[in-house]
Every structure is written in C-alpha cells, then in structure tokens.
C-alpha cells in the first residue's frame, strides 16, 4: 500500500501529511521511517563524538618507554583534526550523491566543486611540496627513518593525505595510544609546520567557507522536510564548527603557528616558496636564537688558511659557520 504525493504511510496503514516525533518523511517510499530502525541522523557527528571520547581518554593515559621514562598520551587536538577533516570529505561525497538523486543539480555541482578543490590542495599543493619538492619521505633523516621502520602506518597515512585530506599526515605524529608507529619526527620541522599551517588556513578559506554557504542554502531553501539530505547538511555544519575549533587550538597552542615570535607572520601563510631555516634548533628555543648574517673576520681568515691545505675541510667549515 502506498500513499499519494505529499502523504506518508504510518501505523495502521494510515496516510498522514506529516510524521510524528522520532519519524522522518521518507519521500522515496512515501512512508514515515523510524530513526532508530532505518536511519541515523548526523551519523558522522556521532562518530566524531565517539572518537572524541576515546581519544580524550587516551590523551590522559601516559605510557613509558623501555627506559622507564614517562611519555605523553595521545595528542588530542591534532588527532581529532585529522579524523574530523577526513570525515567531512566522506560526508560531502554522500551528500553529493543524495542531492543528485533528488535532482538538486546546483547543490550537487557546488559540492563537487568543494571536493574538487580539496583534491586540488591535496595533490597539487600538499603532495607537490611534501613529496616532490621537499622529499620528506626520502631525504628528511627522521621522517625517512620512520617510513622505513613503520612503512605500513606511514604509507597508509600518506595515502589518505593525498586522497582524503592532507590533515591525515598528523596521525603519524599523534602519539596515539603511546605507540611508536605514531611518533614520527621531522628534521625539517619549521619548514614542515610552515607548509601544513599555510594549507590549513587556505583550507578554511577555499573549502570550509563555501561548504558552510552550501549547507545553509540547502537547509533554508531546498529542504522542507527532515530527509537524509537535511541530516547530512546539518552533519556537515556540526563537523565544520568542530574542525574550526580544533584548527584554532592546533595552530595557536599546540604548534604555535599563529604566534609571530615562534614561526612566521600571519601574512606569510599565503606565501609559498623556499623556507630557508636552521632546522636543528629546537622548536621551543627558536624565538630566542639569533644567527649571524655573515662570518666574522676571524672565521674568514680561518677559511682562507684551510683552503690551501684541504678544500673539503674548508667547505665543511663554511657550513658550520652558518
């Protein structure tokens, strides 16, 4: 038995115009479907909540290395940022499919554009710098050693950073559950944090803001009933609000990328190029460290005297002065 357009089949084979509480109008089957049996509202937000609780608990659990030295727990904000950002891509892909089925082609086009921009950032910016230009997997001593030792975890996270979101790379150094496979390091730390910080801010402007506009449009103009399109739009908004909070905390507190005394000015986030820096300097002492702009006269004389005896030693000395 089915109902005419605008009516929904409910209990006792009754056709009603609106479904009661805990039921939503299933336009495809023209019946009232129960949330608990047939569908789950905001599924990705629920998954994010469960992950938040689990990761939050693990962040307070401190482990110990083989020497008995205490180790910090899971890096909560970085881990959740990676998880939520990947969830958003999956949520948008499903939402695109749903609106296409409903023949909302403009919304479908906008969402595909957002997903396309995400893929562009992952492939043509993130991969171009991380893999092709800086070659972290091959030339960075710490990260290349990590990739060689934990190739499965490293390759999985790197692949997800290219396919879903570049934020997935944060899982490699998330210290998840105190496992060594999630404790990657970077010799070129400052350059790496500049890169991922810039891309994170770029993501907010080119992906999050347009996505919020599309979700609000869908909720206020297109959808007049609580169908799955409604819930996925709401799901996306909730996750983006959560992600923005995580981004603010990560960039300002954990990695201190928005503190000009530590890494770079805000305007430099939008300038991609060569980042010449002294990566040997610990992150915490970078701001207090000064470097000479040119060698002293004494060093120049020392170089000149060594040049006659051993040119290779001279070159090593030149490098040590800078």
Secondary structure as UniProt FT lines:
FT   TURN            5..6
FT   STRAND          8..10
FT   HELIX           11..13
FT   STRAND          14..16
FT   TURN            21..22
FT   STRAND          23..26
FT   TURN            27..30
FT   STRAND          31..34
FT   HELIX           35..38
FT   TURN            41..42
FT   HELIX           43..60
FT   STRAND          63..64
FT   TURN            66..67
FT   STRAND          70..71
FT   HELIX           76..101
FT   TURN            102..103
FT   HELIX           105..120
FT   HELIX           121..133
FT   HELIX           136..139
FT   HELIX           141..149
FT   HELIX           151..163
FT   HELIX           166..173
FT   HELIX           176..178
FT   HELIX           180..182
FT   HELIX           189..203
FT   HELIX           204..208
FT   HELIX           209..217
FT   HELIX           218..222
FT   HELIX           228..249
FT   HELIX           250..254
FT   TURN            257..258
FT   TURN            260..262
FT   HELIX           266..270
FT   TURN            279..280
FT   HELIX           283..285
FT   TURN            287..288
FT   HELIX           297..309
FT   HELIX           311..321
//
